[in-house]
Each structure stands twice: as structure tokens, then as C-alpha cells.
Amino acid sequence: MFYSLTGTIIDITDNTIAVQVGPIAYECMVSRVDAFLMGEERTVYCYEVENESEHYLCGFPSKSEKTAFTLLTSVKGIGPKTALSALKETTPDALYRAITANNTAYLKKLPGIGAKAASQIILDLRGHLAAEVGKKRNKVDPSQFDEVRDALKSLGFKIKLIDEALSSIDTPNLNNEEILKLALRRLRKGGVQ
């Protein structure tokens, strides 16, 4: 079982990246190729898919996106490719907010997610996520992120990358300036590490 790969991004296609780790290059299916840059040194969080007809790696720019993927694939009827397609159009935080708010309309807009799948996602994951979101809220005041998000948007960063960077920050008692510095550090590395 693969947890992560740390190496150089040597190829990017429409839906895959290749990560050179020593003498071996690993191909990973990804939800968003724009989260990776050619030639960058990068840690890619991985999930190995192996069944009777397929064997491949899925790659993620952050642990939070990998977690969102594994949660989605735990839902009856949601396979790895559907989960990757869905994550192409959302962030883990936006997905979790939709689930905890019982927002089937938002979920149905995601590729490969119909009304039945949206209801199943909420049924299977809502209680689990409500507990997790509660834990995170005890650590960091989410209203601080709104101000930092606005500041980062004004600097020209893409909202998906901003949300990835902010979702990885869970250190308690930070002020806005400290959150901004941490987020900028992650964004300047080419995404969330």
C-alpha cells in the first residue's frame, strides 16, 4: 500500500502526473493537474486502486484531498474515478460543508454525482463529518479564514489552491497574520504539501 511519493514531477497529461522517485517514475491519476507543476519537487499523497480489472495509483496534492477521496469511495456506489471527477470541481472543505448542511443541490452539480448518489453521500458521511468539523472548529476560528482567503484572492491566487492551503492549517490560537504567512508558504511551494 502506498502512502505518498516524494520526487520530481516529470510529466503531466489531461488527468495524470508522473512522479520520478529515484530511478522509478510512478504514474498517478489526479483530480486536478493544475495543482502540480512540471519539474517541481513534490510530495504526492497516494491511494492504490486494485481490483479484478484495474490497477492504478491516484495522487493528491494534500492529505486533506486524499481523505476526502477515501471518504467518498467509502460510500456505496461511488468508485475511485467518480470520486476523482467530483474532486475536480470542489475542495474538501466545500464538500464537507455541503454534506454537513444536507446540500444535495451542490453535490448533484459535481461530475458523476446524481440525486441518488448525493443522498447516499449525505446518509453515509454526514454524522462522521459533523464530528470532525466540530473538532477542527475548536482549534481554529473559521471566520479568520474568510479574511485571509480574501487577502490571498487579492494577491491573485486561485481559490481552489487557497482553500487547499487553508484546509491544512489547524494550529490553534493563530492570528490572521500568522495564518496568512503559513498559507503563503504552502502556496509558494506550488500547493499544499
Secondary structure by P-SEA (a helix, b strand, c coil): cccccccccccccccbbbbbcccbbbbbbcccccccccccbbbbbbbbbbcccccbbbbbccaaaaaaaaaaaacccccaaaaaaaaacccaaaaaaaaaaccaaaaaacccccaaaaaaaaaccaaaaaaaaaaaaacccaaaaaaaaaaaaaacccaaaaaaaaaacccccccaaaaaaaaaaaaaacccc
